Amino acid sequence: MVEPTIKLAIVQSMAKEPLRGRQSDEDMIRGPLLELHDALLHLHKVLLDSERAVYEMSVGPINSPNHFFQLLTGDPWFAWLRRISQLIVAIDETLDAKQELTVLSVHAVMSQSVFLLIPAQTDGEFGARYVAALQRDPRVVLAHAQVAKLIGSGKPAA
């Protein structure tokens, strides 16, 4: 069942679009989540690069991709980044679920993003390390802004 606000949005978009190329209901619901997924992947990559640079300055060089992978999966230095990895996996699972994608399921995942990525909402090691990354690396700020924009404006109508 499609929510009334979604139906209104569909009707309004149909009036503007030619017959060919119209999005299905699910595509309209799926779109913001796909955009958030891509933005989170970019943020994750930028955070990995930033943390790698700090690690190499503080601890020593990372000699190979295999060494870096081992550090990512086992070293406490990088453990705080797993929360973003888990959020990306949650989005993947939501997109790949056998049940029909709903506005509520998309909203639930987007809400997880808000609580994870808004520094005032996050406490503990993740919050402290995330704020430190935001303060030291302008690439992190730009990637964070892209995610924050999607979280704020990309929510499907409830």
N, C-alpha and C positions, 0 to 999 in steps of 0.2 A: 504494500500500500504506500502511495506517495503522499507526503505531507501536503496540505493545501498551499503553503507558501512556496513549495517546490513547484507545484502545478502552475501557480501564477507566474513564477519565473520562467517556466518552460513555455507557457503561452506567449509571454512577452518576447522571449527570444525567438520563437517561431515566427512572430510577426516581422522580425528584422532579418531573418535568414531565408535564403532560397530553399526550395524543397530538398535539393540535394545538399548533403553536408550537415544535416541536422544531427545534434548529439542526442543520444538516448538518455533516459533518466539516470541510469547508472553512470554514464560517462560524466554527466554534470556533477554527480556526487563524488565520483572518483577523482576528478580533475584537481581539486585543491589538495587532496592527499598525495597525489603523484608529485605535484609541485613542492609540497613540504618535504617529501621523501628526497627529491633531488637536492633541495637546499640543505637538508640535514647531512646528506652525503658530502656535499661540498664543505660544510662547516666541520665535519669530522676530519676530512682530509687536511684542512687548514690547521686544525688543532693538533693533529698528529705531526705535521711539519714543524709547528711552533714548539711543541713539547720535545721533539727530537733535537732541535737546535739547542734548547736549554739543557737537555740531558747531556749532549755532547760537550757543552761548555762546562758543565758541573762535574760530570763523571768521567767522560772520555769518549773517544770516537765509537760509532757504531759501524762495524767493519763490513757488513754485508746485509742484503735483504733478509736472509735467514736469521741473522743475529737480531735484526730489528723486529722481525716477527716473534722471535722467542721473548724479547723484552716486552712486546705488546701483550702477549698472552700470559706472562708469568712475573714480570717485574712490578713491584708495588708503585714505582714511579708513574706508570701508565694506567694503573688500575682505575683511576677516576674516570677515564674516557669510556669505560665499558658501559656506563649508563646511557651515553649517546648511542653506542652500538646496539644496546638493548632496545632503545626507542626505535631505531631504524628497523630492527627485526620485527618489532610489534606492528609497525606500519606495513612491512612486507606480509606478515601473517594476516592482517586485516584485508589487504588487497587480494590475497590469494585464498581467502576463506571460501568454503563451499556455500555458505549462506549468502543471501543477497546483501550487498553493501547498503547500509542505511545511513541516513543523516546522523542518527545517534551514535553509530559505531565510529564514523569519521570524527564527530565532535569529541568523543571520548579520547581518541588518540591525539587529537589536537590539544585537548586539555592537558594531557600528559606532557606535551611539548612545552606548554606555558609554565607548568610547575617545575620543569627541569631547567629551562633556559632563561627564565627571568631571575637574575641574581638575587633580588630581594625575596623571592619565594623559595630559594634554595639555601639550605644550611649544610654544615658539615664540610668534609673535604672537597666534595664536588663543587660546592658554591665558592669556596675559597680559591680553589685552583682555576675555576672558570673565570672568576673576576680577575685573578692575576693574569691570565692569558689575554683577557680583554684589555687590560691596562698596558701590557707590554707589546702587543702585536696588532697593528692597524688592520691586517688581513683578517684577523679574528673578529674585529669590530664590524668590518664590512660583511662578512659571512653571517654574523649574528644578526645584523640589521636586516639582511635578506630573509632569514628565518622569522624574525619578529614581525616583519611586514606580512608574511604569509599567515602567521598565526593570528594576527590582528584583523586582517582583511579577507583572508581566504576561507573562513569558516562558512560552510554551507548554511543556508537559512534554516533555522530550527522551527 
